[in-house]
Amino acid sequence: MTEPLFQISDLSLALPDMARKPLLGRAPRIEILKQVSFELAQGAITGIVGESGSGKTTLGRVLVRLLAPTAGRVMFKGRDIGQLDEAALKPLRRDLQMIFQDPLSSLNPRHTVGRIVATPLERYGVDKARRRAQEALERVGLPGAFAKRYPHELSGGQRQRVGIARAVALEPAFILADEVVSGLDVSSQARVLALLKELAADMNLTIAFISHDLSVIRSLCDAVVVLDRGAIVEAGPCGQVFDAPQSLVTRQLIDAIPLPEIDDSWFDKAAVAGGAC
Amino acid sequence: MSRQPTPAAPTLQVEGLSVAVRGGPALLRAVSLTVQPGEVRALVGESGAGKSMIGKAVLGVLPRGIEQTAGSIRLQDTALETLRSAARRQTVAAVASLIPQDPLTALNPSRRIGGQITDRLVRRLGWGAGDAQRRALELLDRVSIRDPERVMAAYPHELSGGMRQRVLIAAAFAPRPSLIVADEPTTALDVTVQKQILTLIRELQAETGTAVLFVTHDMGVVAKISQTVTVLFDGKVMEEAPTAQLLARPSHPYTRALIAATPRYTHPHEPLRPVPDELVARLHQEVAQDDAGFR
């Protein structure tokens, strides 16, 4: 068993709550993540699941160090990167890549696909950036002339594959994928999921896959972390968590999945709680 | 015009509906479907298949530059194409409602919730202000909003996404419509909130006998909410069947491919299969041949 790529312990994050900031003076702080501890195994795909507002995205942003934790440790390759400043993070950035939810707004509309993928390679001084970009595009199934096209000329699934090519071209150790298939059709979704699985296996990539769709997480991920209001309620291998969920939150999430089969009792199991604001 | 009279008069009867970009490509190709009173019909297909376009054509809100080129839409025995635009708007407003996909953009951010529910009742349908107010409160209560008076006075940004979708469901059911077009109403929501919203739509629909045209790309949602399904590809109907039958024994290869591409929570180790490129190419070819045949 190799050492985990990430070891997170007692991670907490509080941010100023601007909605409740008084006219003069400081905004009160609101705790978004509360003493979160978990590991991301090398080469594994770990799902991060929870309702909106549970802190999934914030947790992801701490992993790629777009946010710094208020307390706790973020051990990456055996080193605490939680409080490193930008200069110290710079050499690590290449290893911490990200794929975004909305591929259209995360790709520069005025650049060709080839340039979009090549730019980060050039920034990191990689030799033959254009050729490497072309190879990365072939890798994700967008060969040849795709490099000359612009993002608006592609379908949603193809755009998402450009985002993946941009991330994997840098040969990172870690990729954060934040709701990357939620805007896609089932067919494009199936393609993107298969691609992520294949890349993770071939490149020994460690992936944190944020999603609210448990069916997707179960079919893609090796392990899963369930968040509720900023705290981990359950974590472990997918088989274990989904076959024998221990927490009420996990069970509620599972019960809410509309399975593609006729089941009239599904609605009866619904606890239609009053609309909470 | 109806060639096949059905026992009960359908709430919505669409026959041979074609819609195209003016001087450009076809978006719907001779689509026919009916929705009976009390029936929920799901419209499924990938993006660009024309699911939402059918709803827009029915409601008379086709985007600028897109027009109906053939076919008829009967809403409760009124052939909409025989009406002038003002009369058509009036008829549609009295009979049909929309539950939109994105509850944030569908609400005017600068107006209080109450007026956004009562406006249509008062201005279009001639209700008294008091009646409209009472109806709005009744519906907000029905969709499990705890403090309806406070929500009536609130602005959209003060509500969560799930609450806003409840408000829009209340607004859609308020005028007692015969038909509701629900255009991916839960796509932007979490699974647990989605389940609450689907439950509400189902309950209200069953209570009122409203017919629903439910646009979705999620086969799971189809299974839970609908009795019948129409599967679309590139503006053309591929298959139509009762939901249970379609899921158990899909007869069209495209339907089978859509189901095979859907991740199934209960079968995590089955590989996901995208809709095969050869099938997509073949279907596009068939559609093109049909188009040529029409000319």
Interface residues (C-beta under 8 A of the other chain):
Chain A: E51 S52 G156 D185 V186 S187 S188 Q189 A190 R191 L193 A194 H212 D213 L214 S215 V216 R218 S219 C238 F242 Q252 L253 I254 D255 A256 I257 P258 L259 P260 E261 I262 D263 W266 F267 A270 V272 A273 G274 G275 A276 C277
Chain B: E46 S47 V143 S144 I145 R146 E158 L159 S160 G161 G162 M163 R166 D190 V191 T192 V193 Q194 K195 Q196 L198 T199 L200 R202 H217 D218 M219 G220 V221 V222 A223 K224 T243 A244 L247 A257 L258 I259 A261 T262 P263 R264 Y265 T266 P268 H269 E270 P271 L272 R273 P274 V275
